[in-house]
Amino acid sequence: MSNEKESTKGDGSDAEIEQDAAAETGRPDASADGEDHSIDPKPDPRKRKRLMLIGGIVLLIAAVSGIAYWLYARQFESTDDAFIDGDVVQVSPKVAAYVTKVYHDSNDRVKKGELLVELNSADYEVKLEQAKAQLQTAQSEYQKAVANTNLTKKTTTAALTQARSNVSTANNTVEQTRIAAQSRQTQIAQAQSAVKTAQANLAQARAQIAQPEADVRLAEVEYQRRKKLFENGDISQQSLDQAINALQNAQARLDAARKAADAAQSRVDEARSNVATANENYRQSLAQVDVTRSQVDESQGRLQQANSAPEQIDVSQSQIETAKANVATAEAAVHQAELELSYTKIYAPEDGIITKKSVQEGQLAQVGSPMMAISLSDDIWVVANFKETQLELMQEGQKVDIKVDAYPNMTFHGKVASFQSGTGSKFSLLPSENATGNYVKVVQRIPVKIVFEEQTDQVKQLKLGMSVEPTVKVR
């Protein structure tokens, strides 16, 4: 009996163990008769609480992270509409000539004052020589005008003195002819003095012929020389014409000097005639009182003519001023020719790198046509086109982190320098007209200039036009 109970008890323990195992694994229990009995698993409250706790923690972390990111992101403003900018100097010729030498190629680094291009200077050298020749001519004319003025002053002074003397002499002669015939000796002496004065003037006039004659000979030699050069095709027609013109001018000056000598000879003859007249008047003084009175009237007329000496001097002085102005004009022409000659050598206006080189040796360079550009690579900045809605807290001097697409692993540092006083569309070639009736509001962009805090070697590697993404700390 006791053994059967123990056996039954042992069998029941095995069945309970199997049922417990089936409940834990979720599998149906196998009964002794071989039939399957399905048992529904009940949810574990502890497991569900655990899942809800984990989900809540995840949501809390996400919310805290989102708020933290929002708080962090609102301190910055950034844009991808930005690029590297800098000054670019266009190099253009000031004179037209053929290019004889180009000393640099594209991407060469040059220093300020370094020779870039040399133009053919032959035409401008000839022009400079012509200007110098015209200056010499103007200076000669000025010296001639000064000499003529000095001569006029001396001549008119002597003529005025002589005229006054003649009047006084004639008056005395009228009085003395009635007293004695011997008073005519004074008039004879004065007439002889006039002869000496006229002779002196004649000698001076003849002496002034030598210089024009030398000028004619020199101009004729120069003309013959240029004529041979022209016949050989070595000089232009213009150069030959200049020689002809110089010869004609020299010949004209010689003719004028000869005419002046002839006039002086006439005055000598006239003075000699006056001597003869004075002698005759001496002999006929008693019988020709009326003649002496007419001579008084004649002397007074000459005195009035001599009194016009200041006007003659003013005319000569005006000729000096005109010649002086011509000298100044010729000097300006020489200076201009020297400038144009210097323009045949084109130098670098600033330090930088040559870009957009289009000049070639042998081509005809036109005034103002671009030959090349010099990029001032040592002075660059960033132009960032921020939306107008991003500028509320942005101010000059704020720090900026700059990412360059070409160097993704580097971060450059800068600061806000200035804001353009208008949107980019306002300064475009065809600005929008919002009053046309089809207005659509679009968020505008304002160019902002950002400068680098340090000009490091990495900054100097940046090129104009590179895309960048600046981030401005506004809070």
C-alpha positions in Angstrom: 0.0 0.0 0.0 2.7 2.4 1.0 4.7 1.6 -2.2 1.7 2.2 -4.5 1.1 5.6 -2.8 4.7 6.6 -3.2 4.6 5.5 -6.9 1.4 7.5 -7.5 2.9 10.5 -5.8 6.0 10.3 -7.9 3.9 10.1 -11.1 1.9 13.2 -10.1 5.1 15.2 -9.4 6.4 14.4 -12.9 3.1 15.6 -14.5 3.2 18.9 -12.6 6.8 19.5 -13.7 5.8 18.9 -17.3 2.8 21.3 -17.0 5.0 24.0 -15.5 7.5 23.6 -18.3 4.7 23.8 -20.9 3.3 27.0 -19.3 6.8 28.6 -19.4 7.5 27.7 -23.0 3.9 28.4 -24.2 3.6 24.9 -25.6 0.5 22.7 -25.0 0.7 20.1 -22.3 0.8 16.4 -23.4 -1.5 14.4 -21.2 -1.2 10.8 -20.5 -3.9 9.8 -23.0 -1.9 11.6 -25.8 -4.3 14.6 -26.4 -3.1 18.2 -26.7 -4.6 20.9 -24.5 -3.8 24.6 -25.6 -3.1 27.1 -22.8 -3.4 30.9 -23.5 -0.3 32.9 -22.3 -1.1 35.8 -19.9 0.8 39.1 -20.5 3.4 39.9 -17.9 2.7 43.3 -16.2 6.3 43.8 -15.3 7.5 43.5 -18.9 4.9 46.0 -20.2 5.9 48.5 -17.6 9.5 48.0 -18.6 8.7 48.8 -22.3 6.7 51.9 -21.4 9.5 53.1 -19.3 12.1 52.7 -22.0 9.8 54.4 -24.6 9.3 57.4 -22.2 13.0 57.7 -21.7 13.6 57.7 -25.4 10.9 60.4 -26.0 12.4 62.5 -23.2 15.9 62.2 -24.6 14.6 63.2 -28.1 12.7 66.2 -26.7 15.7 67.4 -24.7 18.0 66.9 -27.7 15.6 68.8 -29.9 15.3 71.7 -27.5 19.0 71.8 -27.0 19.6 71.8 -30.7 17.1 74.5 -31.2 18.7 76.6 -28.5 22.1 76.0 -30.0 21.0 76.6 -33.7 19.2 79.9 -32.9 22.6 81.3 -32.0 23.9 81.0 -35.6 22.9 82.1 -39.1 24.4 80.4 -42.1 24.0 80.3 -45.9 25.4 78.4 -48.8 25.0 81.3 -51.2 28.5 82.7 -50.6 31.8 82.9 -52.4 35.3 84.2 -52.2 35.7 87.7 -53.6 38.6 90.2 -54.0 39.9 93.1 -56.0 40.8 92.6 -59.7 42.7 95.3 -61.6 42.3 95.4 -65.3 45.4 96.2 -67.3 44.8 98.2 -70.5 47.0 100.3 -72.8 46.8 104.1 -73.0 48.2 104.3 -76.5 47.6 102.2 -79.7 50.6 100.3 -80.9 51.8 96.8 -81.9 52.9 94.5 -79.0 56.6 93.7 -79.3 57.2 91.8 -76.0 55.0 90.1 -73.3 57.1 89.4 -70.2 54.6 87.3 -68.2 52.1 84.5 -68.7 48.8 83.6 -67.0 49.0 82.7 -63.3 52.4 84.4 -62.8 52.8 86.4 -59.6 54.1 89.9 -60.2 55.2 92.8 -58.1 54.0 96.4 -58.3 56.1 98.3 -61.0 57.2 95.1 -62.8 57.3 95.4 -66.6 54.4 93.4 -68.1 54.1 94.4 -71.8 56.2 96.5 -74.2 54.7 98.2 -77.2 56.4 99.4 -80.4 57.6 102.9 -79.6 59.0 104.1 -83.0 56.0 106.3 -83.8 56.0 107.9 -80.4 59.8 108.5 -80.5 59.3 110.4 -83.8 56.4 112.4 -82.3 58.6 113.3 -79.4 61.4 114.6 -81.7 58.8 116.6 -83.6 57.6 118.2 -80.4 61.1 119.0 -79.3 61.8 120.7 -82.7 58.6 122.7 -82.4 59.7 123.7 -78.9 63.0 125.0 -80.2 61.2 127.0 -82.9 58.9 128.5 -80.3 61.9 129.4 -78.1 63.6 131.1 -81.1 60.5 133.1 -81.8 60.3 134.1 -78.2 63.9 135.3 -78.2 63.3 137.1 -81.5 60.2 138.8 -80.0 62.2 139.9 -77.0 65.0 141.3 -79.2 62.4 143.2 -81.4 60.8 144.6 -78.3 64.1 145.9 -77.0 64.9 147.3 -80.4 61.5 149.0 -80.5 62.1 150.6 -77.1 65.4 151.9 -78.1 64.2 153.1 -81.6 61.1 154.8 -80.3 63.0 156.5 -77.5 65.6 157.8 -79.9 62.8 158.9 -82.3 60.9 160.7 -79.6 64.1 162.4 -78.5 64.9 163.4 -82.0 61.4 164.6 -82.8 61.4 166.8 -79.7 64.8 168.1 -80.6 63.6 168.8 -84.2 60.7 170.8 -82.9 62.9 172.8 -80.6 65.4 173.3 -83.3 62.8 174.4 -85.8 61.3 176.9 -83.3 64.7 178.2 -82.6 65.4 178.3 -86.4 62.3 180.3 -87.0 63.4 182.8 -84.4 67.1 182.8 -85.4 66.5 183.0 -89.1 65.3 186.4 -88.6 68.3 187.3 -86.5 71.2 185.6 -88.2 71.9 182.9 -90.8 74.5 181.3 -88.6 71.8 179.6 -86.5 71.4 177.2 -89.3 74.7 175.6 -88.3 73.0 174.0 -85.3 70.4 172.5 -87.6 73.1 171.3 -89.9 74.9 169.6 -87.0 71.6 168.0 -85.9 71.0 166.7 -89.4 74.5 165.2 -89.4 73.8 163.6 -86.1 70.7 162.1 -87.6 72.8 160.7 -90.4 75.1 159.0 -87.9 72.1 157.6 -86.1 70.7 156.3 -89.3 74.0 154.8 -90.3 74.3 153.1 -86.9 70.8 151.7 -87.4 71.8 150.5 -90.9 74.9 148.8 -89.6 72.8 147.1 -87.0 70.2 146.0 -89.6 73.0 144.6 -91.8 74.4 142.7 -88.8 71.1 141.1 -88.2 71.2 139.6 -91.7 74.0 137.2 -90.9 71.9 135.0 -88.6 69.0 134.5 -91.1 71.5 133.7 -93.8 73.0 131.0 -91.6 69.6 129.7 -90.8 68.8 129.5 -94.6 72.0 127.7 -95.3 71.3 125.2 -92.5 67.7 124.7 -93.5 68.8 124.2 -97.1 71.3 121.6 -96.1 68.7 119.8 -93.9 66.3 119.9 -96.8 68.8 118.4 -99.2 69.6 115.7 -96.6 66.0 114.8 -96.0 65.2 114.9 -99.7 67.8 112.2 -100.3 66.5 110.2 -97.4 63.0 110.6 -98.8 64.0 109.5 -102.3 65.6 106.4 -100.7 62.4 105.8 -98.8 64.0 106.2 -95.3 61.7 109.0 -94.1 58.1 110.0 -94.6 56.6 112.8 -96.7 55.8 114.6 -93.5 59.4 114.8 -92.4 60.3 116.2 -95.9 57.5 118.7 -95.6 58.9 119.8 -92.3 62.3 120.5 -93.8 60.6 122.4 -96.7 58.6 124.4 -94.1 61.8 125.2 -92.1 63.6 126.3 -95.2 60.7 128.6 -96.2 60.6 130.1 -92.7 64.3 130.7 -92.7 64.1 132.3 -96.2 61.2 134.5 -95.0 63.2 135.6 -92.0 66.2 136.4 -94.3 63.9 138.5 -96.6 62.5 140.4 -93.6 66.1 141.1 -92.4 67.1 142.3 -95.8 64.0 144.5 -96.1 64.9 146.0 -92.7 68.4 146.7 -93.9 66.9 148.4 -97.0 64.7 150.5 -94.8 67.6 151.5 -92.7 69.5 152.5 -95.9 66.6 154.6 -96.9 66.7 156.4 -93.5 70.4 157.0 -94.0 69.7 158.5 -97.4 67.0 160.6 -95.9 69.2 161.8 -93.1 71.9 162.8 -95.6 69.2 164.6 -97.6 68.3 166.5 -94.4 71.9 167.6 -94.1 71.8 169.0 -97.6 68.5 170.6 -96.8 70.0 172.2 -93.6 72.9 173.6 -95.6 70.6 174.9 -98.2 68.4 176.4 -95.5 71.5 177.9 -93.9 72.3 179.6 -97.2 68.7 180.7 -97.7 67.7 181.3 -94.1 67.0 185.0 -94.5 64.9 184.4 -97.6 63.0 181.3 -96.4 61.5 182.2 -93.1 58.2 180.7 -94.2 60.1 177.5 -95.1 61.4 177.2 -91.5 58.0 177.7 -90.1 56.7 174.8 -92.2 59.6 172.8 -90.9 58.4 173.6 -87.4 55.0 172.1 -88.3 56.7 169.1 -89.8 58.8 168.6 -86.7 55.7 168.8 -84.5 54.0 166.1 -86.6 57.0 163.9 -86.2 56.9 164.6 -82.5 53.3 163.4 -82.4 54.3 160.3 -84.2 57.2 159.7 -81.8 54.7 160.2 -78.9 53.1 156.9 -80.0 56.1 155.0 -78.8 54.3 153.5 -75.7 51.7 151.9 -78.1 54.4 150.5 -80.2 56.1 149.1 -77.2 52.8 147.6 -76.0 52.4 145.9 -79.4 55.9 144.5 -79.2 55.3 143.4 -75.6 52.1 141.5 -76.7 54.2 139.7 -79.3 56.5 138.6 -76.5 53.5 137.3 -74.5 52.2 135.4 -77.6 55.7 133.9 -78.2 55.8 132.9 -74.5 52.5 131.2 -74.8 53.7 129.4 -77.8 56.7 128.2 -75.9 54.4 126.9 -73.1 52.3 125.1 -75.6 55.3 123.5 -77.2 56.6 122.4 -73.8 53.2 120.9 -73.0 53.4 119.0 -76.4 56.8 117.7 -75.5 55.6 116.6 -72.1 52.6 114.9 -73.7 54.8 113.2 -76.2 57.1 112.0 -73.4 54.1 110.6 -71.6 52.8 108.8 -74.6 56.3 107.3 -75.2 56.3 106.1 -71.6 52.9 104.5 -72.1 54.5 102.0 -74.5 55.8 100.2 -71.5 53.1 98.8 -69.3 53.9 98.0 -65.7 52.0 96.2 -63.0 49.9 98.6 -61.0 49.8 96.4 -57.9 51.1 93.1 -56.5 49.1 90.1 -57.6 48.6 87.2 -59.9 48.0 87.6 -63.7 44.6 86.2 -64.8 42.5 86.5 -68.1 45.6 87.2 -70.2 44.6 87.9 -73.8 47.6 89.9 -75.1 49.9 88.3 -77.6 53.1 89.5 -79.3 52.5 91.0 -82.7 48.8 92.0 -82.1 47.6 95.6 -82.4 46.8 96.9 -78.9 43.9 99.4 -78.9 43.4 102.1 -76.3 41.4 100.8 -73.3 41.2 97.2 -74.6 41.9 94.8 -71.7 45.1 92.9 -72.0 45.0 91.0 -68.7 43.8 91.3 -65.2 45.8 91.2 -61.9 44.0 89.5 -59.0 45.1 90.9 -55.6 45.1 87.5 -54.0 46.6 88.7 -50.8 43.5 90.7 -50.0 40.4 88.6 -50.3 37.1 88.3 -48.4 33.8 86.5 -48.5 30.6 87.8 -49.9 27.6 86.0 -48.3 24.1 86.6 -49.6 22.0 86.1 -46.5 18.2 86.2 -46.6 16.7 89.4 -45.2 15.0 87.3 -42.6 18.4 86.3 -41.2 19.7 89.8 -40.6 17.7 90.8 -37.5 20.5 90.0 -35.0 23.5 90.2 -37.4 25.9 93.1 -36.7 29.3 94.2 -37.7 32.2 92.6 -35.8 30.4 89.3 -35.1 32.5 86.1 -35.3 32.1 83.9 -38.4 33.2 80.3 -39.0 33.9 79.7 -42.7 33.8 76.4 -44.5 35.2 76.2 -48.0 34.0 73.5 -50.3 37.5 73.0 -51.7 38.9 72.3 -48.2 36.1 70.5 -46.3 38.4 69.5 -43.4 39.4 73.1 -42.6 37.6 75.8 -40.8 38.5 79.4 -41.4 37.7 82.2 -39.0 36.5 85.8 -39.8 34.2 88.5 -38.8 31.3 90.5 -40.3 32.8 93.7 -41.9 29.8 95.4 -43.6 26.4 95.2 -45.2 25.6 96.3 -48.7 23.1 99.2 -48.7 20.6 97.3 -50.9 19.6 93.9 -52.1 21.3 92.1 -54.8 18.4 92.3 -57.1 18.3 96.1 -56.7 21.8 96.5 -58.2 21.3 93.9 -60.9 21.4 94.8 -64.6 17.6 94.6 -64.9 16.2 95.4 -61.4 12.7 94.2 -60.7 9.8 96.7 -61.0 7.3 95.8 -58.3 4.7 98.3 -59.5 3.9 96.5 -62.7 0.8 94.8 -61.3 2.1 91.2 -61.2 4.0 91.5 -57.9 5.0 88.3 -56.1 6.7 88.7 -52.8 10.1 86.9 -52.7 12.5 86.8 -49.8 15.4 89.1 -50.8 19.1 88.5 -50.1 21.5 91.1 -48.8 25.3 90.8 -49.6 27.3 90.8 -46.4 31.1 91.3 -46.5 33.1 88.9 -44.2 36.8 89.4 -43.8 39.3 86.8 -42.6 40.8 87.5 -39.2 44.3 86.3 -40.2 46.0 86.2 -43.6 47.5 82.8 -43.2 49.0 80.6 -45.8 45.8 78.6 -46.0 43.8 81.8 -46.6 46.2 82.8 -49.4 45.5 79.5 -51.1 41.8 80.4 -51.6 40.8 81.6 -55.1 38.3 84.1 -56.2 34.8 82.6 -56.8 35.2 79.6 -54.5 32.0 78.5 -52.9 31.9 78.8 -49.1 29.4 78.4 -46.3 29.8 81.0 -43.5 28.2 80.6 -40.1 27.7 83.8 -38.1 27.3 83.7 -34.3 24.5 86.2 -33.7 23.7 85.4 -30.0 
